[in-house]
Amino acid sequence: MYPYIAQIGGDKDMRFGLALSGGGIRGAAHIGVLMALEEEGLVPSWISGTSAGSIVAGLYAYGYSIQELEDIALDLYRKYIDLDFFGLACGFGQWVIGKEPRIDGIIKGKAIEKYLKNLTNDINIKDIKMPLAIPAVDINKARTVMFVNKMKYTPTEEDKTIYINDAPLYKAIRASIAIPVVFKPAIVDGRRLVDGGVTDNLPIDILKKMGAKKVIGVDLGYNGQLRRDIDNIIEIGSQSLDIMAYQITSLKSHGADYILRPGIYDVAARDAKKIIECIDRGYNSTKENIKMIKKAINSRSSTSLFYTI
């Protein structure tokens, strides 16, 4: 791992924020994006991420190298899925006898939470040097909860977002990846939190509030394409969230200077065999569009350039 101070040296005009969307297994593409950016001498000075993007953003801000992130991605999706078999059985039994099922998620999430805690040494988000933001959603209050460590913006009464700057990093990530119905909600400070993609699948605005003048977004979500493989409960839930996120992201993404869309919507949400392929596709897409990305970062005005496959 390497310290954040080593990442931000160089021309201040080249500083930019990087927003990483959710996307399940597709989130591995973010690793390829970061790899290609680093090869071009472009290292984000601010970073944010939702759901799968929160894993990459959080661990990158913590200090893991690209190679380490690749190894973690391969390890994470193969070992740390703990299905709540007992809860599912009880929930089904309650439904059969006419009672309201009490199950609140298929995956308990304790295994991945423990894994993330070990990876980050239980560090508090406020102690991370790199400016980082991770959104989740308070399912009871229907409000965005933004875990953020460095912010120049002072919230107003009109701003309904809840900002938290004192929480373990692993808890912020665990909350952001809690896909409704699939994962049990995460409990943080008494709040029941679910996937940040419900309200903010591509967290661009928060980077502006943290001081980023230029923002590059990486959108791995659904973009209106036909998908025929939506034939199981996981894919139906994931695609439903993707469609909702697509509508929200299309409205919120105009604050970015460039949106990179690698076009990997065809990868199923839990197809772990395609992790390396996703990394490669993120890398190749970034390389193909690097001139436009550099142009967006170098421009003195907001370029609002968008790229879609």
C-alpha positions as CSV (number, residue, x, y, z in Angstrom):
1,M,0.0,0.0,0.0
2,Y,1.1,3.6,-0.5
3,P,0.3,6.8,1.3
4,Y,-2.2,9.3,-0.1
5,I,0.3,12.1,0.0
6,A,2.3,10.3,-2.7
7,Q,-0.7,10.2,-5.0
8,I,-1.5,13.9,-5.3
9,G,1.8,15.4,-6.2
10,G,2.2,17.2,-9.6
11,D,0.2,19.7,-11.5
12,K,-2.8,21.0,-9.6
13,D,-4.6,21.6,-12.9
14,M,-4.7,17.9,-13.4
15,R,-6.5,17.2,-10.1
16,F,-9.9,15.6,-10.4
17,G,-12.6,13.6,-8.6
18,L,-13.6,10.1,-9.6
19,A,-17.1,8.8,-9.1
20,L,-17.7,5.0,-9.3
21,S,-21.1,3.6,-9.8
22,G,-22.7,0.4,-8.5
23,G,-22.9,-2.7,-10.7
24,G,-22.4,-6.0,-8.8
25,I,-19.6,-8.1,-10.4
26,R,-19.4,-5.4,-13.0
27,G,-17.8,-3.2,-10.4
28,A,-14.5,-5.0,-11.0
29,A,-14.3,-2.8,-14.1
30,H,-13.5,0.1,-11.8
31,I,-10.2,-1.6,-11.1
32,G,-9.3,-1.6,-14.8
33,V,-10.3,2.1,-15.0
34,L,-8.0,3.0,-12.2
35,M,-5.2,0.9,-13.7
36,A,-5.5,2.7,-17.0
37,L,-5.7,6.2,-15.4
38,E,-2.6,5.5,-13.2
39,E,-0.6,4.4,-16.3
40,E,-1.5,7.8,-17.9
41,G,-0.4,9.6,-14.7
42,L,-3.9,10.4,-13.7
43,V,-4.6,9.7,-10.0
44,P,-7.8,11.0,-8.5
45,S,-7.5,13.5,-5.7
46,W,-11.1,12.8,-4.5
47,I,-13.0,9.5,-4.9
48,S,-16.6,8.4,-4.3
49,G,-18.3,5.1,-4.9
50,T,-21.7,3.5,-4.6
51,S,-22.4,-0.2,-3.9
52,A,-19.7,-2.2,-5.8
53,G,-18.1,1.1,-6.5
54,S,-17.9,1.8,-2.8
55,I,-15.7,-1.3,-2.3
56,V,-13.2,-0.2,-4.9
57,A,-13.3,3.5,-3.9
58,G,-13.0,2.7,-0.2
59,L,-10.2,0.2,-0.5
60,Y,-8.3,2.5,-3.0
61,A,-8.6,5.5,-0.6
62,Y,-7.4,3.3,2.2
63,G,-4.3,2.6,0.2
64,Y,-4.5,-0.7,-1.7
65,S,-2.7,-1.0,-5.0
66,I,-4.4,-1.9,-8.2
67,Q,-2.9,-5.4,-8.1
68,E,-4.1,-5.9,-4.5
69,L,-7.6,-4.7,-5.5
70,E,-7.6,-7.3,-8.3
71,D,-6.7,-10.1,-5.9
72,I,-9.3,-8.9,-3.4
73,A,-12.0,-8.9,-6.1
74,L,-11.3,-12.5,-7.0
75,D,-11.3,-13.5,-3.4
76,L,-14.3,-11.5,-2.3
77,Y,-16.9,-12.8,-4.7
78,R,-15.9,-16.5,-4.3
79,K,-15.9,-16.8,-0.6
80,Y,-17.9,-14.3,1.3
81,I,-21.6,-14.9,0.5
82,D,-23.4,-16.2,3.6
83,L,-27.0,-17.1,2.7
84,D,-29.5,-16.9,5.5
85,F,-30.9,-20.4,5.0
86,F,-32.6,-20.4,8.5
87,G,-34.2,-17.0,7.9
88,L,-35.4,-18.1,4.5
89,A,-36.9,-21.3,5.9
90,C,-38.7,-19.4,8.7
91,G,-39.9,-16.7,6.3
92,F,-41.3,-19.3,3.9
93,G,-43.0,-21.0,6.8
94,Q,-44.6,-17.8,8.0
95,W,-45.8,-17.1,4.5
96,V,-47.4,-20.6,4.2
97,I,-49.4,-20.1,7.4
98,G,-50.6,-16.6,6.4
99,K,-48.2,-14.6,8.6
100,E,-46.0,-11.7,7.4
101,P,-42.5,-13.1,6.6
102,R,-39.9,-11.5,8.9
103,I,-36.9,-12.2,6.6
104,D,-35.3,-8.9,5.5
105,G,-32.6,-10.3,3.1
106,I,-31.3,-13.4,1.5
107,I,-27.6,-12.8,2.3
108,K,-26.7,-12.1,6.0
109,G,-23.7,-10.0,5.1
110,K,-21.7,-10.9,8.2
111,A,-19.0,-12.7,6.3
112,I,-18.3,-9.9,3.9
113,E,-18.5,-7.4,6.8
114,K,-15.8,-9.3,8.8
115,Y,-13.7,-9.5,5.7
116,L,-13.9,-5.8,5.0
117,K,-13.1,-5.1,8.6
118,N,-9.9,-7.1,8.4
119,L,-8.9,-5.5,5.2
120,T,-9.2,-2.0,6.6
121,N,-8.0,-2.7,10.2
122,D,-11.2,-1.2,11.5
123,I,-10.1,2.3,10.4
124,N,-12.5,5.2,10.8
125,I,-13.4,7.0,7.6
126,K,-12.4,10.3,9.2
127,D,-8.8,9.0,9.5
128,I,-8.4,8.2,5.8
129,K,-6.3,10.9,4.2
130,M,-7.8,10.7,0.7
131,P,-11.1,12.5,0.4
132,L,-13.7,9.8,0.2
133,A,-17.5,9.6,0.0
134,I,-19.8,6.6,0.2
135,P,-23.6,6.8,-0.1
136,A,-26.2,4.6,1.5
137,V,-29.9,5.0,2.2
138,D,-31.9,5.1,5.4
139,I,-34.7,2.8,4.4
140,N,-37.0,4.0,7.2
141,K,-36.5,7.7,6.7
142,A,-36.1,7.5,2.9
143,R,-33.0,9.7,3.1
144,T,-29.6,9.4,1.6
145,V,-26.8,8.8,4.2
146,M,-23.5,10.1,3.0
147,F,-20.3,8.7,4.7
148,V,-17.8,11.4,3.9
149,N,-14.4,12.3,5.5
150,K,-13.6,15.7,4.1
151,M,-16.2,18.2,2.9
152,K,-16.0,21.9,2.4
153,Y,-19.7,22.2,1.9
154,T,-22.0,23.3,4.8
155,P,-25.3,21.6,4.6
156,T,-28.4,23.8,4.4
157,E,-32.0,23.1,5.7
158,E,-33.0,22.2,2.2
159,D,-30.4,19.5,2.0
160,K,-32.1,16.3,3.2
161,T,-28.9,14.2,3.1
162,I,-27.6,12.9,6.4
163,Y,-23.8,13.3,6.5
164,I,-21.7,11.0,8.7
165,N,-18.0,11.6,9.1
166,D,-17.3,9.3,12.1
167,A,-17.9,5.7,11.3
168,P,-15.7,2.6,10.5
169,L,-14.9,2.4,6.8
170,Y,-16.0,-1.2,6.6
171,K,-19.5,-0.3,7.9
172,A,-19.9,2.4,5.3
173,I,-19.0,0.0,2.5
174,R,-21.2,-2.8,4.0
175,A,-24.2,-0.3,4.1
176,S,-23.6,0.8,0.5
177,I,-23.6,-2.7,-0.9
178,A,-26.8,-3.8,0.8
179,I,-28.9,-4.4,-2.3
180,P,-32.5,-4.4,-1.0
181,V,-34.0,-7.9,-0.5
182,V,-30.7,-9.5,-1.5
183,F,-28.6,-8.3,1.4
184,K,-29.9,-7.7,4.9
185,P,-29.8,-3.9,5.7
186,A,-26.7,-2.7,7.6
187,I,-27.3,-1.2,11.0
188,V,-25.2,2.0,11.6
189,D,-25.9,4.3,14.5
190,G,-29.4,2.8,14.8
191,R,-30.2,3.4,11.2
192,R,-31.2,0.6,8.8
193,L,-29.2,1.3,5.7
194,V,-29.5,-0.2,2.2
195,D,-27.7,0.2,-1.2
196,G,-26.7,3.8,-2.0
197,G,-27.8,3.2,-5.6
198,V,-31.4,3.6,-4.5
199,T,-30.9,7.3,-4.5
200,D,-27.4,8.0,-5.8
201,N,-25.8,5.4,-8.0
202,L,-23.1,7.7,-9.4
203,P,-22.1,10.0,-6.6
204,I,-20.9,13.1,-8.5
205,D,-22.4,16.0,-6.6
206,I,-20.7,15.1,-3.3
207,L,-17.3,15.3,-5.0
208,K,-18.1,18.9,-6.0
209,K,-19.1,19.6,-2.3
210,M,-15.7,18.2,-1.2
211,G,-13.9,20.6,-3.4
212,A,-13.3,18.8,-6.7
213,K,-13.4,21.3,-9.7
214,K,-13.4,18.5,-12.2
215,V,-15.2,15.2,-11.9
216,I,-15.0,12.0,-14.0
217,G,-17.8,9.5,-13.6
218,V,-17.7,5.8,-14.4
219,D,-21.2,4.4,-15.0
220,L,-21.5,0.6,-15.2
221,G,-25.2,0.5,-14.9
222,Y,-28.1,-0.3,-17.2
223,N,-28.4,2.2,-20.1
224,G,-31.6,1.1,-21.9
225,Q,-30.3,-2.0,-23.5
226,L,-32.3,-5.2,-24.0
227,R,-31.3,-8.0,-21.6
228,R,-32.8,-11.5,-22.0
229,D,-31.1,-13.2,-19.0
230,I,-33.3,-11.8,-16.3
231,D,-34.7,-15.1,-15.2
232,N,-33.9,-15.5,-11.4
233,I,-34.6,-13.6,-8.2
234,I,-31.1,-12.2,-8.0
235,E,-31.0,-10.9,-11.5
236,I,-34.6,-9.6,-11.3
237,G,-33.7,-7.6,-8.1
238,S,-30.5,-6.4,-9.6
239,Q,-32.0,-5.3,-12.9
240,S,-34.9,-3.5,-11.1
241,L,-32.4,-1.5,-9.1
242,D,-30.3,-0.8,-12.2
243,I,-33.4,0.5,-14.0
244,M,-34.2,2.8,-11.1
245,A,-30.6,3.9,-10.9
246,Y,-30.6,4.6,-14.6
247,Q,-33.4,7.0,-14.3
248,I,-31.9,8.8,-11.3
249,T,-28.3,8.9,-12.8
250,S,-29.5,10.4,-16.0
251,L,-30.8,13.4,-14.0
252,K,-27.8,13.7,-11.7
253,S,-24.9,13.0,-14.0
254,H,-24.8,16.5,-15.7
255,G,-22.5,17.8,-13.0
256,A,-19.7,15.6,-14.3
257,D,-17.1,16.8,-16.8
258,Y,-17.0,13.3,-18.4
259,I,-19.0,10.1,-18.1
260,L,-17.2,6.9,-19.1
261,R,-19.6,4.0,-19.9
262,P,-17.6,0.8,-20.5
263,G,-20.8,-0.9,-21.7
264,I,-20.6,-4.1,-19.7
265,Y,-24.3,-4.3,-19.0
266,D,-24.3,-7.8,-20.5
267,V,-22.4,-9.3,-17.5
268,A,-24.8,-10.8,-15.0
269,A,-24.7,-9.4,-11.4
270,R,-23.1,-12.5,-9.9
271,D,-21.1,-14.0,-12.8
272,A,-17.8,-14.3,-10.8
273,K,-16.2,-16.0,-13.7
274,K,-16.1,-12.7,-15.6
275,I,-14.3,-10.6,-13.0
276,I,-11.0,-10.5,-15.0
277,E,-13.0,-9.8,-18.2
278,C,-14.7,-6.8,-16.4
279,I,-11.3,-5.5,-15.3
280,D,-10.0,-5.8,-18.8
281,R,-13.0,-4.1,-20.3
282,G,-12.8,-1.2,-17.8
283,Y,-9.1,-0.8,-18.7
284,N,-9.6,-1.0,-22.5
285,S,-12.5,1.5,-22.4
286,T,-10.5,4.0,-20.4
287,K,-7.5,3.7,-22.8
288,E,-9.8,4.1,-25.8
289,N,-11.2,7.3,-24.3
290,I,-8.2,8.7,-22.5
291,K,-7.8,11.7,-24.8
292,M,-11.3,12.8,-24.1
293,I,-10.8,12.2,-20.4
294,K,-7.6,14.3,-20.3
295,K,-9.4,17.0,-22.3
296,A,-12.2,17.1,-19.8
297,I,-9.8,17.4,-16.9
298,N,-7.6,20.0,-18.6
299,S,-10.5,22.2,-19.7
300,R,-10.9,25.4,-17.8
301,S,-14.7,25.3,-18.1
302,S,-17.2,22.5,-17.5
303,T,-17.1,20.4,-20.7
304,S,-20.0,18.0,-19.9
305,L,-18.7,15.4,-22.3
306,F,-20.5,12.1,-22.3
307,Y,-19.4,8.8,-23.9
308,T,-21.7,5.9,-24.4
309,I,-21.2,2.6,-26.1
